[in-house]
Amino acid sequence: MTGTLFLIPNTLGQDTNDASTLTQIIPEYVQDLTAKLDHFVAENAKTTRAFLKMIHQKHPLSKPLQEIEIAELNVNTPQDALLGLLSPLMNGHDVGLISEAGVPAVADPGANLVRLAHQKNIPVRPMVGPSSLLLGLMASGLNGQSFAFNGYLPTDAAQRMRRIKELEERSRKEKQTQLLIETPYRNAAMLEALANTCQANTSICVATDLSLASEKVCTLTAQDWKKRLEKNQAPDFHKKPTVFLFLA
């Protein structure tokens, strides 16, 4: 009998020394289940140990932290290594899949492991937790009935402009909200590109540090964002996780 692959949500950047903030983001039953597992697959073993250490403050772990098995899965993991990551499951052990931030398998390399688990008839159970994409969409005031996540846009300025125009045209035709993410140190360049490329009345939302005390969500037209940027009134989002959304 195989084990179950549990998709364990992580925080979006909370202080890993403060268990009280964890309780506000991750349901108690998810914390309790996580504490009972002794096999994990994660993007980064070090930060996952910090997460488990925080869990341990209120929910004692099944084993000493140094005895818990944490296998790494990231963008550099070769496809042929995925089957080995499923070995504990094939041997009857439950395994927790943890992302660096938010929910696993959404804008996350864990999706490949989940797909393979289904192919091997391994049960998969998603657990409740924060998604920056959905939190941003909820707070944006944009269309939550039809939306698309587009990941990262090209870093080349000309290619990025063309892609923004393509997505804006899709948004206009389908009344569909477009969601993007960017490497945090390039947030300013992304907002500038959106403000200068989109039509004046296209709504653009910038959602930063979602679920943190420093959370800030602001939706303005491209025209109004452009005016703010010209006055050096950019959001305080340098090197902070940010979701960008727009609706034509």
N, C-alpha and C positions, 0 to 999 in steps of 0.2 A: 504494500500500500504506500502510495507516495504522500509526501507532506504537502502543505498548502503554502503558496507564495503570497505573503501578506504585503500589500503596498502601503508602507508606513509614511505618513506625512511628516515633514520637518517644519521647523519655524522658518520665517522669512528674514531672520536676522536678529532675533532676540538675544539678550545677554545670556550666555550659556551658564552663568553663575547664579542666575535668579530663577528658581523653580516656579515662583508665583507667576511670572510672565508666560511660562510654558503652559500653565493651567488655563490661561486666557485664550490660548490658540489651539492647543491639542486636547481633545476630549479625554477625560479620565480613563474611559474604558480602552482607548487606544494606547495611552501610556501604560496601563496595566498589561495589556497584551504584549506590547513591545518589551516590557521587563521580563516576560516569561520566555522570550526567544533567546537562543544562544547561537544562531547562525544568521548572518546578515550579508547582503550584497549592497555596496555603497559606492558613490563616486569618490569619496575620500575617507580612508580609514581613520585618520586623525580627528577630523571634525565629527565623524560618527561616534567616536569614543567620547568626545565632549558632550554630544547630544545624549548618549546613554548615561553618562555621569550625571547629567541634569535630571534625567528620568529617575535615576536611583535615589535622588533626594527624597522622593515621596513613594516610589515603588521599587522595593529591593529587587535587584537583578537576580536572574536564576543562577548565575555563576559569577565569580569574580571577573571584573572587566577584562583582565589580561587573558582569561581563558575563553572569552567569547570570540568566535570565529567571524572575521570581517573580510570578505573578499571584495576587491575593487573592480568596478565597472565604470569606465569613462569613455570619452570620445575616441581614445586611442586603443581601446580594447578590440583586438581582432575578432571577427565574426566566429572563427573556429574555436575561440576560447569560451564562448557562451555555454556550450553544452557542459563543460566542466563546472561552471558556476551552478548548474542545476543538480550536480551530484548529490549534495545533502538531501535535496527534495526527493530524488529517486531512491534514496536510502531511508525514506520515511521521516525525515526531519522537516519541521516547519522552518521557513526562511523569511526574513523581513527584507524587503527592498526599500532603500532609503535614498532620496535625492539630496543634493546639497542644500536645496531650499524649496519649500512648498511640497507639492504632491509628486510622487514618482511617475515616470513614463509620459509626462506632458512637458514638451520642450526639454526632454531628458533622455539620455542614452538607455535608461532602463526599459524603454518601450520594446527594444529588440529582445530583451530577456523575457518580457511578458509574452511576446508573440511566440517565442520558442516554447515557453511553458504550456501554452495552449496546444501547440503541435504535439507535445508529449503527454497530453491529457492530465496535466498538473493543475489542480484547482487554484484559481487566482481570486484573492479577496481584496478589493480596494477599501481603505480605511478613510474616515472623514478627517479633513484637515484643510489648511489654507492654500488657495491657488491665487497667485498675484494677478493672473489673467482675468479670472472671474471677479475678483474683488475690484479690479480696475474697471471692468465693464459695468458692474453694479453701480459704482460711484460716478461714472462718467456722464450719465444722462443721455447716452447715445442708444442706438437701437440694440436691445437685448434679445430681439426675436430672430435676427439674422446677423451673424458675425463670423469673421474668419481670422484665425491666427496665422501670421505670415513669418514668424521668427525674425531672423536678422536680415536686413537689407544689405545690398552691396556697399562696401566701404568707399569705392571709387565714386566721386561726386556726380559725374555724368550718368553712370549706371544707376546710382541711387535715385537721381531725379527722374529717370525714365521709369523706374519701378514704382515710384510714388504716383506718377501720372497714371500708370496702368491700374494701380489699386484704387485710385480716386475715381477713375472711370467705372470700374466694377462697382464701387460703393454707390455711385450715382445711379447706375442702371438697376441695381438690385436692392437699393436702400440698405446696404449691408455695412455694418461697422467693421473697420479693419484694425487689427491689433498687431503691434510690433514690439520687439524688445531690442535693446542695444547694449553693447559693452558700456558699463557705467561711465568710463572716462570719455566716451564719445556722445554723451547725452546732449550736450550743447549743439554739436554738429547736426544731430538728428532733428532737434527741434527747429533749428535754423533752416534745414532743408525742407521740412514740412511747411513751415510758415511761408517760405519763399516760393515753393513749388505748387502748393494747393491753391485752388481758387479762393477768392477773398471770403466767401461765406461758408466754406467748409469748416465744420466744427472739429477742433483738435483738443484732445484731453491728455494731460500729463499727470500720471499717477506715480508718486514717489514714496518709497519706504512704507509700503502698505502693511498694515497691522502693527507698525512701530509707533512709539510716542511721537516721532518726528514725521509721521504720515502727512502727505499733502497731495490733494487732488484738485486740479483746476481745468475747467473746460472753457475755451474761448474760440472765437472764429480765427481762421488763419490771418485775417486782416488785423485783428486785435493782438494776436501773438507777435506779429511783425512789428507793430507799434511799440510793444513792450520791449522787444529785443533792441530796437533802435534807441531806446532810452536806457539800455543796459539793465533792464528789469527782468532778467531771466530767472527761472525758478532756482531754488537752492537744491540742485540735484547732481552736482559734480561728484562723481564716483559713488553715487547712490543708486541702488536698484530701481529702475523706472520702467513702467509700461506706457507705451504711446498708443493712443486710439484716435481714429478720425472717421467722420461720416460726412459724405458730400451731400 
